[in-house]
């Protein structure tokens, strides 16, 4: 375990001393803030319009049709999930590709650590960076909890779902990076893989039947919807855990094959 933590600390230092990680983090929080304040502004306008109509029709129940959670919280988490589609490939592309390009991968492969420990250490380091971004975005919904009146359940489940999705994407991005010595190829390959998970259910409406259910079941955003509504479904959690396991297993297998070349 100490070797895994050492590798984790090494990966963290590599990320935190790189301007790429700080640029990605700053850009993520800047865009998250933009999305948040834009959604709050939209909600304020909607609330004002509904209040005006409710007064004119003397029907105060109209105000119950708009929800702070649906308009702001759920949409904010959806937008942040889309941001990860672009930003996580930038974070993960260096994990193994840079090591191989600089020749430092030979030091890792000949060190007294197994491929599984190397993958686990790097994964923990990258996940720490990404979860810090999720935690940073959480400050915006904390503003709602402090000054607004949203249901707290969807806030916490949304953050939990966003964390799971980010961890799954990191694992898959590491697997792609382990298969190449080019950061550009690793970044583009990860983006294409993530994009496929985002759009795989698009043909579902046209094909119908069991195939449509399978396509929707494989869709990463579709599996995320419940979290934004305050629901934690075991199939959704298993889906993300399966992606994590698949990514880590693939990265370990690729690393092990390179070790014996």
Residue pairs with C-beta under 8 A, 6 or more apart in sequence:
3 112
3 113
3 117
3 121
4 117
4 120
4 121
4 124
5 121
5 124
6 121
7 113
7 117
7 118
7 120
7 121
7 122
7 124
7 125
8 121
8 122
8 124
8 125
8 128
9 125
10 121
10 125
11 95
11 121
11 122
11 124
11 125
11 126
12 125
12 128
12 129
14 94
14 125
15 21
15 91
15 94
15 125
15 126
15 129
16 22
16 129
18 94
20 90
20 91
20 94
21 91
21 129
24 87
24 90
24 91
25 129
25 132
25 133
25 136
27 87
28 83
28 87
28 133
28 136
28 137
29 133
29 136
29 137
31 83
32 76
32 79
32 80
32 83
32 136
32 137
32 140
33 140
35 75
35 76
35 79
35 80
36 72
36 76
36 140
36 143
39 71
39 72
39 75
39 76
40 72
40 144
42 71
43 66
43 68
43 71
43 72
46 66
46 71
47 63
47 66
50 62
50 63
50 65
50 66
51 63
53 59
53 62
54 60
54 61
54 62
54 63
68 144
68 148
68 149
68 150
69 150
69 151
69 154
69 155
69 229
69 230
72 144
72 150
73 141
73 144
73 150
73 154
73 155
73 158
73 228
74 154
74 158
74 228
74 229
76 140
76 141
76 158
77 158
77 159
77 161
77 162
77 224
77 227
77 228
78 221
78 224
78 228
80 134
80 137
80 162
81 162
81 165
81 220
81 221
81 224
82 198
84 130
84 165
84 166
84 169
84 194
85 169
85 191
85 194
85 195
85 198
86 191
87 133
88 130
88 166
88 169
88 170
88 173
88 190
88 194
89 173
89 186
89 187
89 188
89 190
89 191
89 194
90 187
91 126
91 129
91 130
91 170
91 173
92 126
92 169
92 170
92 173
92 174
92 176
92 177
92 186
92 190
93 173
93 176
93 177
93 183
93 184
93 186
93 187
93 190
94 177
94 183
94 186
95 122
95 126
95 173
95 174
95 177
95 178
96 105
96 122
96 174
96 177
96 178
96 186
96 251
96 255
97 177
97 180
97 181
97 182
97 183
97 185
97 186
98 183
99 105
99 108
100 180
100 181
101 181
101 182
101 183
105 258
108 118
109 255
109 258
109 259
113 121
115 252
115 255
115 256
115 259
116 252
118 255
119 174
119 178
119 248
119 251
119 252
119 255
120 248
122 174
123 170
123 171
123 174
123 248
123 251
126 170
126 174
127 166
127 167
127 170
130 166
130 167
130 170
131 163
131 166
131 167
133 166
134 159
134 162
134 163
134 166
137 162
138 159
141 150
141 155
141 158
141 159
144 150
144 155
145 152
145 155
151 230
153 230
154 228
154 229
154 230
157 226
157 227
157 228
157 229
157 230
157 231
157 232
158 227
158 228
160 227
160 232
161 224
161 226
161 227
161 228
161 232
161 236
162 224
162 227
164 227
164 237
164 240
164 241
165 220
165 224
165 240
167 240
167 244
168 220
168 240
168 241
168 243
168 244
168 247
169 190
169 194
169 243
170 247
171 243
171 244
171 245
171 246
171 247
171 248
171 251
172 190
172 193
172 194
172 243
172 246
172 247
173 186
173 190
173 193
173 194
173 247
174 247
174 248
174 251
175 246
175 247
175 248
175 250
175 251
175 254
176 186
176 189
176 190
176 193
177 183
177 186
177 190
177 251
178 250
178 251
178 254
178 255
179 186
179 189
179 254
180 186
180 189
194 220
197 218
197 219
197 220
198 219
198 220
198 221
200 215
200 218
200 219
201 212
201 215
201 216
201 218
201 219
201 222
203 215
204 211
204 212
204 215
204 216
205 212
207 215
216 222
217 223
217 235
217 239
220 243
223 235
223 236
223 239
223 240
224 236
226 232
226 233
226 236
227 236
